[in-house]
Amino acid sequence: MAAAPSEPDQIPPAIVGEWLQPFLDFLAKERRYSACTVRNYRQAFEDFHRWARHGGRWGKGVPGFSTRDMRDFVIEGQRRFGRRTLHNHVSGLRAFFRYWQRMGRLEKNPFLGVPLPKLEKSLPKFLTETQVAELLAGPQRLLEEGRVDAFTAWRDRLALELLYGGGLRVSEVVALDHGRVDIGSGAARILGKGRKERICPLGAVALAVLRKFRADFAPASGPRTPVLITPAHERLTVRAVQRIMKRYLALADLPMDLSPHKLRHSCATHLLNSGADLRAVQELLGHANLATTQIYTHTSVARLKEIHARAHPRA
């Protein structure tokens, strides 16, 4: 019986085995990139392969691409993607070609010197302190109204408190185990991007909720037991935390496009608004570059301008 034909846009197994999979293995095993980043780089290559095949450019395979081909890809990509997505795709493809150049199979990286459209600079969205308080009060409100059980209410509150209190990424929150939290010092050892470890204070409220949740619902937790769990005591997923966030955004009548990452933005903005040192906030968030953290100072300056315009007699 003949094998079923492969999907027309599917990458042939020979290309996956020869070119794509070794690169993805390098990212995951040697560079220790997150599963999310590896998946995004794979999707970038899949899109590029699709584009090249449909345009008749795949004839010479990976070594046959020129800088002109890549310029065409970027130009056409502006019609198919937003600028941020296009930048992310090109970042993944540059890394792919750079890897094979270093491995000696390519003479040059064809993406080198290819210009990209400028990204629009936008300030990160964040919640006000009043909005955060309303959001974090949601689980207790549902518990008092009998709309959720005690386990769900305290687990959901713990998830939200950790996102905001520690300024953690959602992936860091779901990966957190009890053995990485030092209740005495009030801090956690967080394994962030690139498998880099940092120490994060979690805040008194988040620690109090953690103690309560562990005592009442997970007393047998060991060092490798996840902090955030399902009723079956399995590790909570990123998607589950995103759903938790949506539930309490709706309850607090807040914009539904806000993500768990916006609580991280809110944490950073509120710290800087209260006078926290920029480098301390950089360490807390695990940013490799200070410039990444500095975007939050723009929000703080905007707030100062607003106060000045409203209150200063010469404004």
VEXDREN-2710 file (C-alpha; in Angstrom, 1 decimal):
% VEXDREN-2710
k/r/px/py/pz
1/MET/0.0/0.0/0.0
2/ALA/1.4/3.4/-1.1
3/ALA/2.3/5.9/1.6
4/ALA/-0.1/8.9/1.9
5/PRO/1.4/12.0/0.3
6/SER/2.7/14.6/2.7
7/GLU/1.1/18.0/3.1
8/PRO/2.2/20.4/0.4
9/ASP/3.5/22.9/2.9
10/GLN/5.1/20.3/5.2
11/ILE/8.9/20.4/5.4
12/PRO/10.4/17.2/3.9
13/PRO/11.8/14.9/6.6
14/ALA/15.2/15.0/4.9
15/ILE/15.5/18.8/5.4
16/VAL/14.3/18.5/9.0
17/GLY/16.9/15.9/9.8
18/GLU/19.8/17.5/8.0
19/TRP/19.2/21.2/8.7
20/LEU/16.4/22.0/11.2
21/GLN/16.5/19.5/13.9
22/PRO/20.3/19.8/14.7
23/PHE/19.8/23.6/15.1
24/LEU/16.8/23.1/17.4
25/ASP/18.7/20.6/19.4
26/PHE/21.5/23.1/19.8
27/LEU/19.1/25.7/21.0
28/ALA/17.4/23.4/23.5
29/LYS/20.4/21.4/24.8
30/GLU/23.4/23.7/24.6
31/ARG/21.9/27.2/24.7
32/ARG/19.2/26.0/27.0
33/TYR/16.5/28.1/25.3
34/SER/12.9/27.6/26.6
35/ALA/10.5/25.3/24.8
36/CYS/8.5/28.4/23.8
37/THR/11.6/30.0/22.1
38/VAL/12.5/26.8/20.3
39/ARG/9.0/26.4/19.0
40/ASN/9.0/30.0/17.8
41/TYR/12.2/29.5/15.9
42/ARG/10.8/26.3/14.4
43/GLN/7.7/28.2/13.2
44/ALA/10.0/30.9/11.7
45/PHE/11.8/28.3/9.7
46/GLU/8.6/26.6/8.6
47/ASP/7.2/29.9/7.3
48/PHE/10.5/30.7/5.5
49/HIS/10.5/27.2/3.9
50/ARG/6.9/27.7/2.8
51/TRP/7.7/31.1/1.3
52/ALA/10.8/29.8/-0.5
53/ARG/9.1/26.8/-2.0
54/HIS/6.0/28.8/-3.2
55/GLY/8.4/31.4/-4.8
56/GLY/10.5/28.8/-6.5
57/ARG/13.6/29.8/-4.4
58/TRP/14.3/26.4/-2.7
59/GLY/16.1/24.9/-5.7
60/LYS/19.6/25.1/-4.3
61/GLY/18.6/24.3/-0.7
62/VAL/19.8/26.1/2.3
63/PRO/23.3/27.1/0.9
64/GLY/21.7/28.7/-2.1
65/PHE/20.1/31.7/-0.5
66/SER/21.5/35.2/-1.1
67/THR/21.2/38.5/0.7
68/ARG/18.9/39.6/-2.1
69/ASP/16.6/36.6/-1.4
70/MET/16.4/37.7/2.3
71/ARG/15.6/41.3/1.4
72/ASP/12.7/40.0/-0.7
73/PHE/11.6/37.8/2.2
74/VAL/11.6/40.9/4.5
75/ILE/9.8/43.1/1.9
76/GLU/7.1/40.4/1.3
77/GLY/6.9/39.6/5.0
78/GLN/5.7/43.1/5.8
79/ARG/2.5/42.3/3.9
80/ARG/2.0/39.1/5.9
81/PHE/3.1/39.9/9.4
82/GLY/3.1/42.7/11.9
83/ARG/6.5/44.3/12.4
84/ARG/7.1/42.7/15.8
85/THR/6.3/39.2/14.4
86/LEU/8.6/39.8/11.3
87/HIS/11.4/40.9/13.6
88/ASN/11.0/37.7/15.7
89/HIS/11.0/35.5/12.5
90/VAL/14.1/37.2/11.2
91/SER/15.8/36.8/14.5
92/GLY/15.2/33.1/14.5
93/LEU/16.4/32.8/10.9
94/ARG/19.5/34.8/11.5
95/ALA/20.3/32.4/14.3
96/PHE/19.7/29.4/12.1
97/PHE/22.0/30.6/9.3
98/ARG/24.6/31.8/11.9
99/TYR/24.7/28.3/13.4
100/TRP/25.4/26.6/10.1
101/GLN/28.0/29.2/9.2
102/ARG/29.8/28.4/12.4
103/MET/29.5/24.7/11.7
104/GLY/31.3/25.3/8.4
105/ARG/28.4/24.4/6.1
106/LEU/27.7/27.9/4.9
107/GLU/30.1/30.6/3.7
108/LYS/28.1/33.5/5.0
109/ASN/24.9/34.4/6.8
110/PRO/22.6/35.8/4.0
111/PHE/20.6/37.7/6.6
112/LEU/23.7/39.8/7.6
113/GLY/23.1/43.4/6.7
114/VAL/19.4/43.0/5.7
115/PRO/17.5/46.0/7.0
116/LEU/14.2/45.5/8.9
117/PRO/11.4/48.0/9.3
118/LYS/11.6/50.1/12.5
119/LEU/9.5/48.9/15.4
120/GLU/7.0/51.4/16.8
121/LYS/8.1/52.3/20.3
122/SER/5.2/51.8/22.7
123/LEU/5.2/51.9/26.4
124/PRO/4.3/48.7/28.2
125/LYS/0.7/48.4/29.4
126/PHE/0.3/48.2/33.1
127/LEU/-2.4/48.3/35.8
128/THR/-2.7/51.1/38.3
129/GLU/-2.2/50.1/42.0
130/THR/-6.0/50.4/42.5
131/GLN/-6.6/48.1/39.5
132/VAL/-4.1/45.6/40.8
133/ALA/-5.8/45.6/44.2
134/GLU/-9.2/45.0/42.6
135/LEU/-7.8/42.1/40.5
136/LEU/-6.0/40.4/43.4
137/ALA/-9.2/40.6/45.5
138/GLY/-11.1/38.6/42.9
139/PRO/-10.5/35.1/44.2
140/GLN/-11.6/36.0/47.8
141/ARG/-14.7/37.7/46.4
142/LEU/-15.7/34.5/44.5
143/LEU/-15.0/32.4/47.5
144/GLU/-17.2/34.6/49.7
145/GLU/-20.0/34.4/47.1
146/GLY/-19.7/30.6/47.0
147/ARG/-18.7/30.6/43.3
148/VAL/-15.4/28.7/43.8
149/ASP/-14.1/26.3/46.3
150/ALA/-11.4/27.2/48.8
151/PHE/-8.7/25.3/47.0
152/THR/-9.3/27.2/43.7
153/ALA/-9.6/30.6/45.4
154/TRP/-6.4/30.3/47.3
155/ARG/-4.5/28.7/44.4
156/ASP/-5.7/31.5/42.0
157/ARG/-4.8/34.2/44.5
158/LEU/-1.3/32.6/44.9
159/ALA/-0.8/32.7/41.2
160/LEU/-1.7/36.3/40.9
161/GLU/0.3/37.3/44.0
162/LEU/3.4/35.6/42.7
163/LEU/3.1/37.3/39.3
164/TYR/2.8/40.7/40.8
165/GLY/4.7/40.4/44.1
166/GLY/7.8/38.9/42.5
167/GLY/7.5/40.4/39.0
168/LEU/7.8/36.9/37.7
169/ARG/7.3/35.7/34.1
170/VAL/4.3/33.3/33.8
171/SER/6.7/30.5/32.8
172/GLU/8.8/31.1/35.9
173/VAL/5.7/30.9/38.1
174/VAL/4.6/27.6/36.8
175/ALA/8.1/26.2/37.0
176/LEU/8.6/27.3/40.7
177/ASP/9.0/24.4/43.2
178/HIS/8.7/24.6/47.0
179/GLY/12.4/23.8/47.3
180/ARG/13.3/27.0/45.6
181/VAL/11.4/29.2/48.0
182/ASP/13.0/30.3/51.3
183/ILE/10.1/31.3/53.5
184/GLY/12.5/32.6/56.2
185/SER/14.2/35.1/53.8
186/GLY/11.1/35.8/51.8
187/ALA/12.8/35.1/48.5
188/ALA/12.9/32.5/45.8
189/ARG/15.6/31.2/43.5
190/ILE/14.1/31.7/40.0
191/LEU/15.4/30.0/36.9
192/GLY/14.8/32.5/34.1
193/LYS/15.6/32.9/30.5
194/GLY/18.7/31.1/29.3
195/ARG/18.6/29.0/32.5
196/LYS/20.0/32.0/34.4
197/GLU/19.3/32.0/38.1
198/ARG/18.4/35.0/40.2
199/ILE/17.1/35.7/43.6
200/CYS/13.6/37.4/43.8
201/PRO/11.9/38.8/46.9
202/LEU/8.3/37.7/46.7
203/GLY/6.6/40.1/49.0
204/ALA/5.0/39.6/52.4
205/VAL/1.5/39.1/51.0
206/ALA/2.6/36.5/48.4
207/LEU/4.5/34.6/51.1
208/ALA/1.5/34.7/53.5
209/VAL/-0.8/33.3/50.8
210/LEU/1.8/30.6/50.0
211/ARG/2.0/29.6/53.6
212/LYS/-1.8/29.4/53.8
213/PHE/-2.1/27.4/50.6
214/ARG/0.6/25.0/51.5
215/ALA/-0.7/24.4/55.0
216/ASP/-4.3/23.8/53.9
217/PHE/-4.0/22.2/50.5
218/ALA/-0.5/20.8/50.0
219/PRO/1.0/19.8/53.4
220/ALA/3.0/16.9/52.0
221/SER/4.8/19.1/49.5
222/GLY/8.5/18.3/49.0
223/PRO/11.4/20.3/47.6
224/ARG/10.5/19.3/44.0
225/THR/6.7/19.7/44.4
226/PRO/5.4/22.5/42.2
227/VAL/4.0/25.5/44.0
228/LEU/1.1/26.0/41.7
229/ILE/-1.0/22.8/41.3
230/THR/-4.2/21.4/40.0
231/PRO/-6.7/19.7/42.3
232/ALA/-5.0/16.5/41.3
233/HIS/-1.7/17.9/42.5
234/GLU/-0.2/18.2/39.0
235/ARG/1.8/21.2/37.9
236/LEU/-0.3/24.1/36.6
237/THR/0.4/25.0/32.9
238/VAL/1.1/28.4/31.5
239/ARG/-2.2/28.2/29.6
240/ALA/-4.1/27.5/32.9
241/VAL/-2.6/30.7/34.5
242/GLN/-3.6/32.7/31.5
243/ARG/-7.2/31.5/31.9
244/ILE/-7.0/32.3/35.6
245/MET/-6.0/35.9/34.7
246/LYS/-8.8/36.3/32.2
247/ARG/-11.3/35.2/34.8
248/TYR/-10.4/37.8/37.3
249/LEU/-9.9/40.5/34.7
250/ALA/-13.5/40.0/33.7
251/LEU/-14.6/40.0/37.4
252/ALA/-12.8/43.4/38.0
253/ASP/-14.1/44.8/34.7
254/LEU/-10.6/45.3/33.4
255/PRO/-9.5/45.1/29.7
256/MET/-9.5/41.4/28.6
257/ASP/-6.3/41.8/26.5
258/LEU/-4.2/42.2/29.6
259/SER/-1.9/39.1/30.1
260/PRO/-0.1/37.7/33.1
261/HIS/3.0/39.5/31.8
262/LYS/1.2/42.8/32.4
263/LEU/1.4/42.1/36.1
264/ARG/5.2/41.9/35.7
265/HIS/5.1/45.3/33.9
266/SER/2.9/46.6/36.7
267/CYS/5.3/45.4/39.4
268/ALA/8.3/47.1/37.7
269/THR/6.4/50.4/37.1
270/HIS/5.1/50.6/40.7
271/LEU/8.5/49.9/42.1
272/LEU/10.1/52.7/40.0
273/ASN/7.2/55.1/40.8
274/SER/7.9/54.5/44.4
275/GLY/11.6/55.3/44.0
276/ALA/13.2/51.9/43.6
277/ASP/16.7/51.9/42.1
278/LEU/16.7/51.1/38.4
279/ARG/19.5/48.5/38.6
280/ALA/17.8/46.8/41.5
281/VAL/14.6/46.4/39.4
282/GLN/16.8/45.1/36.6
283/GLU/18.1/42.4/38.9
284/LEU/14.6/41.6/40.2
285/LEU/13.2/41.1/36.7
286/GLY/16.2/39.2/35.4
287/HIS/16.8/41.6/32.5
288/ALA/20.2/41.0/30.8
289/ASN/20.4/44.7/29.6
290/LEU/19.5/47.8/31.6
291/ALA/17.9/49.2/28.5
292/THR/15.2/46.7/28.7
293/THR/14.3/47.9/32.2
294/GLN/14.6/51.5/31.3
295/ILE/11.4/51.4/29.3
296/TYR/9.5/51.4/32.6
297/THR/11.1/54.7/33.5
298/HIS/9.3/56.2/30.5
299/THR/6.0/55.3/32.1
300/SER/7.2/56.9/35.3
301/VAL/8.1/60.1/33.5
302/ALA/4.8/60.1/31.8
303/ARG/3.1/59.9/35.3
304/LEU/5.3/62.7/36.6
305/LYS/4.3/64.9/33.6
306/GLU/0.7/64.2/34.2
307/ILE/1.0/65.2/37.9
308/HIS/2.9/68.3/36.9
309/ALA/0.4/69.3/34.3
310/ARG/-2.5/68.9/36.8
311/ALA/-0.9/70.5/39.9
312/HIS/1.8/73.0/38.9
313/PRO/0.7/76.6/38.6
314/ARG/2.9/77.2/35.6
315/ALA/2.1/74.0/33.8
END
